[in-house]
């Protein structure tokens, strides 16, 4: 059984596929990246909360 995706998700996937195709046709190259490798910079600080308040019950 396949999951059902919203129309917005389907449109976003289609748009991304089109952009990738244009990138490759324009001479772009997609490199293979090993599983578990992050695309984020280790030098960039992670987000932190502005205050340490807890949610009200």
Order of alpha helices (4+ residues) and beta strands (2+ residues): alpha
